[in-house]
Amino acid sequence: MRERQREREREREREREREREREREREIERERERERERERERERERERERERETQSLKIRQSDKKV
């Protein structure tokens, strides 16, 4: 009887450990996703900067023509 009870308790503990492991994995995945989003934002910023430089260059070239 007590043996079965201990076995059930060990099984519950293993299940809790598996759940903690799944939660750690989910947190790692969320962090990866946040990093991917930060990288996308940096890329958008670089693109905006290139666009500003291009516009600035066009304006300077236009001024030279006049």
PDB file with one MODEL, atoms N, CA, C and O in Angstrom:
MODEL        1
ATOM      1  N   MET A   1       0.832  -1.201   0.000  1.00  0.00           N
ATOM      2  CA  MET A   1       0.000   0.000   0.000  1.00  0.00           C
ATOM      3  C   MET A   1       0.870   1.255   0.000  1.00  0.00           C
ATOM      4  O   MET A   1       0.749   2.101  -0.886  1.00  0.00           O
ATOM      5  N   ARG A   2       1.740   1.371   0.991  1.00  0.00           N
ATOM      6  CA  ARG A   2       2.606   2.552   1.031  1.00  0.00           C
ATOM      7  C   ARG A   2       3.525   2.608  -0.176  1.00  0.00           C
ATOM      8  O   ARG A   2       3.898   3.684  -0.644  1.00  0.00           O
ATOM      9  N   GLU A   3       3.877   1.453  -0.662  1.00  0.00           N
ATOM     10  CA  GLU A   3       4.736   1.417  -1.859  1.00  0.00           C
ATOM     11  C   GLU A   3       4.005   2.054  -3.055  1.00  0.00           C
ATOM     12  O   GLU A   3       4.588   2.833  -3.809  1.00  0.00           O
ATOM     13  N   ARG A   4       2.758   1.716  -3.205  1.00  0.00           N
ATOM     14  CA  ARG A   4       1.993   2.320  -4.310  1.00  0.00           C
ATOM     15  C   ARG A   4       1.866   3.834  -4.109  1.00  0.00           C
ATOM     16  O   ARG A   4       1.953   4.607  -5.064  1.00  0.00           O
ATOM     17  N   GLN A   5       1.667   4.231  -2.894  1.00  0.00           N
ATOM     18  CA  GLN A   5       1.564   5.656  -2.606  1.00  0.00           C
ATOM     19  C   GLN A   5       2.888   6.360  -2.944  1.00  0.00           C
ATOM     20  O   GLN A   5       2.881   7.429  -3.554  1.00  0.00           O
ATOM     21  N   ARG A   6       3.990   5.780  -2.560  1.00  0.00           N
ATOM     22  CA  ARG A   6       5.289   6.378  -2.902  1.00  0.00           C
ATOM     23  C   ARG A   6       5.490   6.410  -4.408  1.00  0.00           C
ATOM     24  O   ARG A   6       6.022   7.376  -4.955  1.00  0.00           O
ATOM     25  N   GLU A   7       5.067   5.366  -5.058  1.00  0.00           N
ATOM     26  CA  GLU A   7       5.213   5.338  -6.516  1.00  0.00           C
ATOM     27  C   GLU A   7       4.369   6.443  -7.166  1.00  0.00           C
ATOM     28  O   GLU A   7       4.835   7.115  -8.086  1.00  0.00           O
ATOM     29  N   ARG A   8       3.161   6.631  -6.702  1.00  0.00           N
ATOM     30  CA  ARG A   8       2.326   7.715  -7.242  1.00  0.00           C
ATOM     31  C   ARG A   8       2.981   9.068  -6.975  1.00  0.00           C
ATOM     32  O   ARG A   8       2.977   9.945  -7.838  1.00  0.00           O
ATOM     33  N   GLU A   9       3.531   9.230  -5.801  1.00  0.00           N
ATOM     34  CA  GLU A   9       4.204  10.494  -5.475  1.00  0.00           C
ATOM     35  C   GLU A   9       5.424  10.710  -6.380  1.00  0.00           C
ATOM     36  O   GLU A   9       5.659  11.825  -6.846  1.00  0.00           O
ATOM     37  N   ARG A  10       6.174   9.682  -6.621  1.00  0.00           N
ATOM     38  CA  ARG A  10       7.323   9.812  -7.533  1.00  0.00           C
ATOM     39  C   ARG A  10       6.845  10.161  -8.942  1.00  0.00           C
ATOM     40  O   ARG A  10       7.460  10.973  -9.633  1.00  0.00           O
ATOM     41  N   GLU A  11       5.759   9.549  -9.352  1.00  0.00           N
ATOM     42  CA  GLU A  11       5.217   9.857 -10.681  1.00  0.00           C
ATOM     43  C   GLU A  11       4.750  11.310 -10.755  1.00  0.00           C
ATOM     44  O   GLU A  11       4.996  11.992 -11.750  1.00  0.00           O
ATOM     45  N   ARG A  12       4.088  11.778  -9.721  1.00  0.00           N
ATOM     46  CA  ARG A  12       3.671  13.190  -9.710  1.00  0.00           C
ATOM     47  C   ARG A  12       4.895  14.105  -9.755  1.00  0.00           C
ATOM     48  O   ARG A  12       4.884  15.123 -10.447  1.00  0.00           O
ATOM     49  N   GLU A  13       5.914  13.757  -9.042  1.00  0.00           N
ATOM     50  CA  GLU A  13       7.135  14.569  -9.059  1.00  0.00           C
ATOM     51  C   GLU A  13       7.771  14.564 -10.448  1.00  0.00           C
ATOM     52  O   GLU A  13       8.231  15.605 -10.920  1.00  0.00           O
ATOM     53  N   ARG A  14       7.803  13.430 -11.093  1.00  0.00           N
ATOM     54  CA  ARG A  14       8.338  13.380 -12.469  1.00  0.00           C
ATOM     55  C   ARG A  14       7.501  14.239 -13.401  1.00  0.00           C
ATOM     56  O   ARG A  14       8.032  14.935 -14.267  1.00  0.00           O
ATOM     57  N   GLU A  15       6.195  14.185 -13.217  1.00  0.00           N
ATOM     58  CA  GLU A  15       5.314  15.007 -14.053  1.00  0.00           C
ATOM     59  C   GLU A  15       5.563  16.492 -13.794  1.00  0.00           C
ATOM     60  O   GLU A  15       5.607  17.281 -14.738  1.00  0.00           O
ATOM     61  N   ARG A  16       5.723  16.872 -12.557  1.00  0.00           N
ATOM     62  CA  ARG A  16       6.026  18.282 -12.262  1.00  0.00           C
ATOM     63  C   ARG A  16       7.354  18.686 -12.898  1.00  0.00           C
ATOM     64  O   ARG A  16       7.481  19.787 -13.434  1.00  0.00           O
ATOM     65  N   GLU A  17       8.311  17.820 -12.840  1.00  0.00           N
ATOM     66  CA  GLU A  17       9.606  18.119 -13.468  1.00  0.00           C
ATOM     67  C   GLU A  17       9.458  18.257 -14.988  1.00  0.00           C
ATOM     68  O   GLU A  17      10.053  19.148 -15.594  1.00  0.00           O
ATOM     69  N   ARG A  18       8.681  17.391 -15.587  1.00  0.00           N
ATOM     70  CA  ARG A  18       8.451  17.515 -17.041  1.00  0.00           C
ATOM     71  C   ARG A  18       7.765  18.842 -17.355  1.00  0.00           C
ATOM     72  O   ARG A  18       8.097  19.506 -18.337  1.00  0.00           O
ATOM     73  N   GLU A  19       6.822  19.214 -16.524  1.00  0.00           N
ATOM     74  CA  GLU A  19       6.124  20.488 -16.745  1.00  0.00           C
ATOM     75  C   GLU A  19       7.093  21.663 -16.588  1.00  0.00           C
ATOM     76  O   GLU A  19       7.049  22.604 -17.381  1.00  0.00           O
ATOM     77  N   ARG A  20       7.942  21.624 -15.604  1.00  0.00           N
ATOM     78  CA  ARG A  20       8.945  22.698 -15.455  1.00  0.00           C
ATOM     79  C   ARG A  20       9.852  22.752 -16.674  1.00  0.00           C
ATOM     80  O   ARG A  20      10.203  23.835 -17.143  1.00  0.00           O
ATOM     81  N   GLU A  21      10.223  21.613 -17.176  1.00  0.00           N
ATOM     82  CA  GLU A  21      11.073  21.568 -18.378  1.00  0.00           C
ATOM     83  C   GLU A  21      10.334  22.158 -19.584  1.00  0.00           C
ATOM     84  O   GLU A  21      10.916  22.915 -20.361  1.00  0.00           O
ATOM     85  N   ARG A  22       9.066  21.816 -19.736  1.00  0.00           N
ATOM     86  CA  ARG A  22       8.287  22.391 -20.851  1.00  0.00           C
ATOM     87  C   ARG A  22       8.202  23.904 -20.704  1.00  0.00           C
ATOM     88  O   ARG A  22       8.297  24.634 -21.691  1.00  0.00           O
ATOM     89  N   GLU A  23       8.025  24.369 -19.489  1.00  0.00           N
ATOM     90  CA  GLU A  23       7.944  25.816 -19.266  1.00  0.00           C
ATOM     91  C   GLU A  23       9.282  26.485 -19.597  1.00  0.00           C
ATOM     92  O   GLU A  23       9.294  27.569 -20.181  1.00  0.00           O
ATOM     93  N   ARG A  24      10.373  25.880 -19.246  1.00  0.00           N
ATOM     94  CA  ARG A  24      11.688  26.442 -19.611  1.00  0.00           C
ATOM     95  C   ARG A  24      11.834  26.512 -21.124  1.00  0.00           C
ATOM     96  O   ARG A  24      12.333  27.497 -21.666  1.00  0.00           O
ATOM     97  N   GLU A  25      11.395  25.463 -21.793  1.00  0.00           N
ATOM     98  CA  GLU A  25      11.463  25.459 -23.262  1.00  0.00           C
ATOM     99  C   GLU A  25      10.602  26.564 -23.861  1.00  0.00           C
ATOM    100  O   GLU A  25      11.011  27.239 -24.806  1.00  0.00           O
ATOM    101  N   ARG A  26       9.413  26.744 -23.308  1.00  0.00           N
ATOM    102  CA  ARG A  26       8.546  27.814 -23.825  1.00  0.00           C
ATOM    103  C   ARG A  26       9.197  29.178 -23.608  1.00  0.00           C
ATOM    104  O   ARG A  26       9.131  30.047 -24.477  1.00  0.00           O
ATOM    105  N   GLU A  27       9.817  29.360 -22.465  1.00  0.00           N
ATOM    106  CA  GLU A  27      10.476  30.648 -22.190  1.00  0.00           C
ATOM    107  C   GLU A  27      11.645  30.876 -23.146  1.00  0.00           C
ATOM    108  O   GLU A  27      11.847  31.993 -23.623  1.00  0.00           O
ATOM    109  N   ILE A  28      12.391  29.855 -23.420  1.00  0.00           N
ATOM    110  CA  ILE A  28      13.503  29.968 -24.388  1.00  0.00           C
ATOM    111  C   ILE A  28      12.948  30.355 -25.750  1.00  0.00           C
ATOM    112  O   ILE A  28      13.506  31.219 -26.427  1.00  0.00           O
ATOM    113  N   GLU A  29      11.871  29.732 -26.149  1.00  0.00           N
ATOM    114  CA  GLU A  29      11.267  30.049 -27.452  1.00  0.00           C
ATOM    115  C   GLU A  29      10.748  31.483 -27.473  1.00  0.00           C
ATOM    116  O   GLU A  29      10.908  32.187 -28.470  1.00  0.00           O
ATOM    117  N   ARG A  30      10.134  31.916 -26.388  1.00  0.00           N
ATOM    118  CA  ARG A  30       9.664  33.313 -26.345  1.00  0.00           C
ATOM    119  C   ARG A  30      10.843  34.274 -26.467  1.00  0.00           C
ATOM    120  O   ARG A  30      10.747  35.286 -27.161  1.00  0.00           O
ATOM    121  N   GLU A  31      11.935  33.971 -25.812  1.00  0.00           N
ATOM    122  CA  GLU A  31      13.119  34.836 -25.902  1.00  0.00           C
ATOM    123  C   GLU A  31      13.672  34.845 -27.326  1.00  0.00           C
ATOM    124  O   GLU A  31      14.083  35.894 -27.823  1.00  0.00           O
ATOM    125  N   ARG A  32      13.685  33.712 -27.969  1.00  0.00           N
ATOM    126  CA  ARG A  32      14.144  33.672 -29.367  1.00  0.00           C
ATOM    127  C   ARG A  32      13.244  34.536 -30.250  1.00  0.00           C
ATOM    128  O   ARG A  32      13.720  35.265 -31.120  1.00  0.00           O
ATOM    129  N   GLU A  33      11.963  34.443 -30.016  1.00  0.00           N
ATOM    130  CA  GLU A  33      11.027  35.247 -30.810  1.00  0.00           C
ATOM    131  C   GLU A  33      11.247  36.732 -30.552  1.00  0.00           C
ATOM    132  O   GLU A  33      11.212  37.530 -31.489  1.00  0.00           O
ATOM    133  N   ARG A  34      11.472  37.113 -29.306  1.00  0.00           N
ATOM    134  CA  ARG A  34      11.754  38.534 -29.026  1.00  0.00           C
ATOM    135  C   ARG A  34      13.029  38.975 -29.735  1.00  0.00           C
ATOM    136  O   ARG A  34      13.096  40.085 -30.262  1.00  0.00           O
ATOM    137  N   GLU A  35      14.022  38.125 -29.749  1.00  0.00           N
ATOM    138  CA  GLU A  35      15.268  38.469 -30.446  1.00  0.00           C
ATOM    139  C   GLU A  35      15.036  38.602 -31.953  1.00  0.00           C
ATOM    140  O   GLU A  35      15.571  39.511 -32.588  1.00  0.00           O
ATOM    141  N   ARG A  36      14.245  37.703 -32.518  1.00  0.00           N
ATOM    142  CA  ARG A  36      13.942  37.825 -33.955  1.00  0.00           C
ATOM    143  C   ARG A  36      13.210  39.136 -34.239  1.00  0.00           C
ATOM    144  O   ARG A  36      13.472  39.794 -35.245  1.00  0.00           O
ATOM    145  N   GLU A  37      12.302  39.508 -33.356  1.00  0.00           N
ATOM    146  CA  GLU A  37      11.572  40.760 -33.542  1.00  0.00           C
ATOM    147  C   GLU A  37      12.521  41.955 -33.427  1.00  0.00           C
ATOM    148  O   GLU A  37      12.412  42.906 -34.202  1.00  0.00           O
ATOM    149  N   ARG A  38      13.426  41.917 -32.493  1.00  0.00           N
ATOM    150  CA  ARG A  38      14.405  43.015 -32.386  1.00  0.00           C
ATOM    151  C   ARG A  38      15.249  43.101 -33.655  1.00  0.00           C
ATOM    152  O   ARG A  38      15.542  44.195 -34.137  1.00  0.00           O
ATOM    153  N   GLU A  39      15.631  41.967 -34.184  1.00  0.00           N
ATOM    154  CA  GLU A  39      16.421  41.967 -35.418  1.00  0.00           C
ATOM    155  C   GLU A  39      15.608  42.529 -36.592  1.00  0.00           C
ATOM    156  O   GLU A  39      16.134  43.284 -37.410  1.00  0.00           O
ATOM    157  N   ARG A  40      14.336  42.161 -36.668  1.00  0.00           N
ATOM    158  CA  ARG A  40      13.490  42.719 -37.739  1.00  0.00           C
ATOM    159  C   ARG A  40      13.390  44.232 -37.589  1.00  0.00           C
ATOM    160  O   ARG A  40      13.427  44.962 -38.580  1.00  0.00           O
ATOM    161  N   GLU A  41      13.263  44.696 -36.366  1.00  0.00           N
ATOM    162  CA  GLU A  41      13.173  46.143 -36.138  1.00  0.00           C
ATOM    163  C   GLU A  41      14.487  46.834 -36.524  1.00  0.00           C
ATOM    164  O   GLU A  41      14.464  47.910 -37.122  1.00  0.00           O
ATOM    165  N   ARG A  42      15.607  46.238 -36.193  1.00  0.00           N
ATOM    166  CA  ARG A  42      16.897  46.828 -36.607  1.00  0.00           C
ATOM    167  C   ARG A  42      16.993  46.883 -38.128  1.00  0.00           C
ATOM    168  O   ARG A  42      17.484  47.860 -38.692  1.00  0.00           O
ATOM    169  N   GLU A  43      16.528  45.845 -38.776  1.00  0.00           N
ATOM    170  CA  GLU A  43      16.561  45.832 -40.253  1.00  0.00           C
ATOM    171  C   GLU A  43      15.652  46.919 -40.822  1.00  0.00           C
ATOM    172  O   GLU A  43      16.020  47.593 -41.784  1.00  0.00           O
ATOM    173  N   ARG A  44      14.473  47.093 -40.236  1.00  0.00           N
ATOM    174  CA  ARG A  44      13.582  48.165 -40.716  1.00  0.00           C
ATOM    175  C   ARG A  44      14.253  49.525 -40.515  1.00  0.00           C
ATOM    176  O   ARG A  44      14.156  50.403 -41.372  1.00  0.00           O
ATOM    177  N   GLU A  45      14.923  49.690 -39.396  1.00  0.00           N
ATOM    178  CA  GLU A  45      15.608  50.960 -39.136  1.00  0.00           C
ATOM    179  C   GLU A  45      16.740  51.185 -40.146  1.00  0.00           C
ATOM    180  O   GLU A  45      16.916  52.296 -40.645  1.00  0.00           O
ATOM    181  N   ARG A  46      17.492  50.146 -40.440  1.00  0.00           N
ATOM    182  CA  ARG A  46      18.547  50.283 -41.457  1.00  0.00           C
ATOM    183  C   ARG A  46      17.939  50.652 -42.808  1.00  0.00           C
ATOM    184  O   ARG A  46      18.493  51.470 -43.542  1.00  0.00           O
ATOM    185  N   GLU A  47      16.815  50.054 -43.127  1.00  0.00           N
ATOM    186  CA  GLU A  47      16.144  50.364 -44.393  1.00  0.00           C
ATOM    187  C   GLU A  47      15.686  51.818 -44.418  1.00  0.00           C
ATOM    188  O   GLU A  47      15.852  52.502 -45.428  1.00  0.00           O
ATOM    189  N   ARG A  48      15.113  52.293 -43.318  1.00  0.00           N
ATOM    190  CA  ARG A  48      14.695  53.700 -43.266  1.00  0.00           C
ATOM    191  C   ARG A  48      15.910  54.620 -43.416  1.00  0.00           C
ATOM    192  O   ARG A  48      15.842  55.641 -44.100  1.00  0.00           O
ATOM    193  N   GLU A  49      17.004  54.256 -42.784  1.00  0.00           N
ATOM    194  CA  GLU A  49      18.220  55.065 -42.887  1.00  0.00           C
ATOM    195  C   GLU A  49      18.724  55.088 -44.330  1.00  0.00           C
ATOM    196  O   GLU A  49      19.111  56.146 -44.826  1.00  0.00           O
ATOM    197  N   ARG A  50      18.725  53.967 -44.995  1.00  0.00           N
ATOM    198  CA  ARG A  50      19.143  53.940 -46.412  1.00  0.00           C
ATOM    199  C   ARG A  50      18.224  54.820 -47.251  1.00  0.00           C
ATOM    200  O   ARG A  50      18.677  55.529 -48.149  1.00  0.00           O
ATOM    201  N   GLU A  51      16.932  54.766 -46.951  1.00  0.00           N
ATOM    202  CA  GLU A  51      15.973  55.586 -47.690  1.00  0.00           C
ATOM    203  C   GLU A  51      16.250  57.072 -47.458  1.00  0.00           C
ATOM    204  O   GLU A  51      16.213  57.861 -48.403  1.00  0.00           O
ATOM    205  N   ARG A  52      16.523  57.455 -46.232  1.00  0.00           N
ATOM    206  CA  ARG A  52      16.850  58.866 -45.949  1.00  0.00           C
ATOM    207  C   ARG A  52      18.114  59.285 -46.688  1.00  0.00           C
ATOM    208  O   ARG A  52      18.173  60.378 -47.251  1.00  0.00           O
ATOM    209  N   GLU A  53      19.116  58.428 -46.689  1.00  0.00           N
ATOM    210  CA  GLU A  53      20.359  58.755 -47.404  1.00  0.00           C
ATOM    211  C   GLU A  53      20.096  58.898 -48.898  1.00  0.00           C
ATOM    212  O   GLU A  53      20.623  59.805 -49.542  1.00  0.00           O
ATOM    213  N   THR A  54      19.299  58.019 -49.436  1.00  0.00           N
ATOM    214  CA  THR A  54      18.971  58.088 -50.864  1.00  0.00           C
ATOM    215  C   THR A  54      18.244  59.393 -51.172  1.00  0.00           C
ATOM    216  O   THR A  54      18.562  60.066 -52.153  1.00  0.00           O
ATOM    217  N   GLN A  55      17.278  59.749 -50.344  1.00  0.00           N
ATOM    218  CA  GLN A  55      16.543  61.002 -50.555  1.00  0.00           C
ATOM    219  C   GLN A  55      17.477  62.199 -50.443  1.00  0.00           C
ATOM    220  O   GLN A  55      17.405  63.133 -51.241  1.00  0.00           O
ATOM    221  N   SER A  56      18.334  62.164 -49.468  1.00  0.00           N
ATOM    222  CA  SER A  56      19.287  63.250 -49.275  1.00  0.00           C
ATOM    223  C   SER A  56      20.202  63.383 -50.491  1.00  0.00           C
ATOM    224  O   SER A  56      20.472  64.488 -50.961  1.00  0.00           O
ATOM    225  N   LEU A  57      20.668  62.262 -50.983  1.00  0.00           N
ATOM    226  CA  LEU A  57      21.535  62.258 -52.158  1.00  0.00           C
ATOM    227  C   LEU A  57      20.790  62.815 -53.378  1.00  0.00           C
ATOM    228  O   LEU A  57      21.348  63.604 -54.140  1.00  0.00           O
ATOM    229  N   LYS A  58      19.553  62.411 -53.557  1.00  0.00           N
ATOM    230  CA  LYS A  58      18.753  62.909 -54.689  1.00  0.00           C
ATOM    231  C   LYS A  58      18.592  64.423 -54.597  1.00  0.00           C
ATOM    232  O   LYS A  58      18.682  65.128 -55.602  1.00  0.00           O
ATOM    233  N   ILE A  59      18.356  64.908 -53.401  1.00  0.00           N
ATOM    234  CA  ILE A  59      18.179  66.353 -53.210  1.00  0.00           C
ATOM    235  C   ILE A  59      19.479  67.083 -53.549  1.00  0.00           C
ATOM    236  O   ILE A  59      19.455  68.104 -54.236  1.00  0.00           O
ATOM    237  N   ARG A  60      20.597  66.570 -53.078  1.00  0.00           N
ATOM    238  CA  ARG A  60      21.888  67.219 -53.382  1.00  0.00           C
ATOM    239  C   ARG A  60      22.174  67.196 -54.876  1.00  0.00           C
ATOM    240  O   ARG A  60      22.648  68.185 -55.435  1.00  0.00           O
ATOM    241  N   GLN A  61      21.890  66.078 -55.521  1.00  0.00           N
ATOM    242  CA  GLN A  61      22.125  66.000 -56.970  1.00  0.00           C
ATOM    243  C   GLN A  61      21.207  66.981 -57.697  1.00  0.00           C
ATOM    244  O   GLN A  61      21.617  67.635 -58.656  1.00  0.00           O
ATOM    245  N   SER A  62      19.997  67.072 -57.243  1.00  0.00           N
ATOM    246  CA  SER A  62      19.035  67.994 -57.840  1.00  0.00           C
ATOM    247  C   SER A  62      19.521  69.432 -57.670  1.00  0.00           C
ATOM    248  O   SER A  62      19.418  70.229 -58.603  1.00  0.00           O
ATOM    249  N   ASP A  63      20.042  69.773 -56.505  1.00  0.00           N
ATOM    250  CA  ASP A  63      20.555  71.125 -56.253  1.00  0.00           C
ATOM    251  C   ASP A  63      21.735  71.437 -57.161  1.00  0.00           C
ATOM    252  O   ASP A  63      21.878  72.570 -57.619  1.00  0.00           O
ATOM    253  N   LYS A  64      22.569  70.460 -57.424  1.00  0.00           N
ATOM    254  CA  LYS A  64      23.745  70.679 -58.281  1.00  0.00           C
ATOM    255  C   LYS A  64      23.335  70.973 -59.719  1.00  0.00           C
ATOM    256  O   LYS A  64      24.010  71.726 -60.421  1.00  0.00           O
ATOM    257  N   LYS A  65      22.250  70.389 -60.145  1.00  0.00           N
ATOM    258  CA  LYS A  65      21.793  70.570 -61.527  1.00  0.00           C
ATOM    259  C   LYS A  65      21.304  71.991 -61.769  1.00  0.00           C
ATOM    260  O   LYS A  65      21.375  72.496 -62.890  1.00  0.00           O
ATOM    261  N   VAL A  66      20.822  72.616 -60.744  1.00  0.00           N
ATOM    262  CA  VAL A  66      20.224  73.958 -60.876  1.00  0.00           C
ATOM    263  C   VAL A  66      21.277  75.015 -61.037  1.00  0.00           C
ATOM    264  O   VAL A  66      20.952  76.196 -61.161  1.00  0.00           O
TER     265      VAL A  66
ENDMDL
END
